[in-house]
Amino acid sequence: MGAQASGRVLLCPLCQEEEEQTETLLAPVPLGPVGEMNCEEHGEKIYFFCKNDSEFLCVFCREGPSHQAHTVGLLEEAIQPYRDRLKSRLEALSTEKDKIEDIKCREDQKLHTLLTQIENKKQQVETTFERLQQELEDQRHLLLARLRELEQQIWKERDEYITKVSEEVTQLGIQIKELEEKCQQPGSELLQVRDMKTFLSQETISSDLIKKIRDLHKKILALPEMMKKFSENLVRHLETDSGILTLDPQTANASLVLSEDRKSVRYTRNKRNLADSPQRFDSLPVVLGSPGFCSGLHRWQVKVQLSDGGGCTVGVAAEEVRRKGGMGLSTQEGVWAVIISHQQCWASTSPGTDLPLSEIPHCIDVTLDYEAGRVTLLDADTQVPIFTFTASFSGRVYPFFAVWKKGSCLTLT
């Protein structure tokens, strides 16, 4: 029911309540003073509100037979609960707005940080390739200079050889003429002819110069292979997910300490007081990487630094891997990883597979081919394979890391 006030229609509190329920996305405005309203029937000022009929009442309406048995209260008192409700809603929305603005501010800061990092990386790439280009140009000039030196030395030795040979040919011509003349002499005089000078054939190019040419030739032959290896390593590095991978603190065992950028993890004897959660490993010093993968080809590299007697585990693990109580490192437990220590190395097959390593890798390359069901680990420095797992993945898998003994550390590179 409506009542006239200052030439406009005011909704009753019941209508306002219904409007609030149907338009929850609009911020409600608290009711102001009731103001003066007059009864359309009697022309008297409105003082009361009938809760049964949701009608505004004047004194005459209040005393009329229609509302005698109804619950009637003062208009101000009837409106106050709605005013309080709207005020409470306004405060809640204001609080929610402040929270959203805080989140927006934090996210804007993250985006700004990421964009700054991207810009720095762009500058780093430009600087690195400019330096590489300059180094390649310097090496090109050096090789060409050495080739020109060898070329000049070859021409020099050729000229010297030709001069020497020409002299010997001249001498040989003289000797031939002398011999022809002596052949015309009487026999008694021929018996008195002395031995003639012998000319020895010499090499056109000295053996020392030939050795220099061969050495430089070997270096030049190796250039295409070196450039091919460089390109492969560069592509492999660019294809790694190490840039987007971080270590998930929610999964880290209490004996592990993560770096601020979540790229490195080290072992500590003193367990930290951390809030327990279903995601956290509580028995082994394990931490998972983030994000996980449920498709595609992914590669990342892990720098290994082990203290005396220390060890580490690097690989992948299924999302449902056991995190509480006794945990086994095996493919049956959902772990495809290599365990490395100073004493031994083995793969987490079931049963385990011993792996002979001549030395502990300084950097391990991990490749996950989800669709092919392969996890390949190799020495990133020598490209020597360590082990390849075959599996049939059915859910999300995560990079898996474990490290023990104080001073041992793993770092995503």
Protein Blocks (a to p, Z undefined) as FASTA:
>chain_A
ZZdeehiacddfklmmmmmmmmmmbccdddddebjaddfklopacfbdcfklopacdfkl
mmpmklmmpccddfklmmmmmmmmmmmmmmmmmmmmmmmmmmmmmmmmmmmmmmmmmmmm
mmmmmmmmmmmmmmmmmmmmmmmmmmmmmmmmmmmmmmmmmmmmmmmmmmmmmmmmmmmm
mmmpcfklmmmpccddddddddfbdfklmmmmmmmmmmmmmmmmmmmmmmmmmmmmmmpc
klmpccdfklpcfkbccdfkopaccddfbdcdddddfklcfkbccdddddddfedjdddd
ddddddehiacddddddfklcfehjddddfknopacddddfkbccdfbdcddddddfbdc
fbdcddddfknopacdddfklopafbdcddddfbdcddddddehehiacddZZ
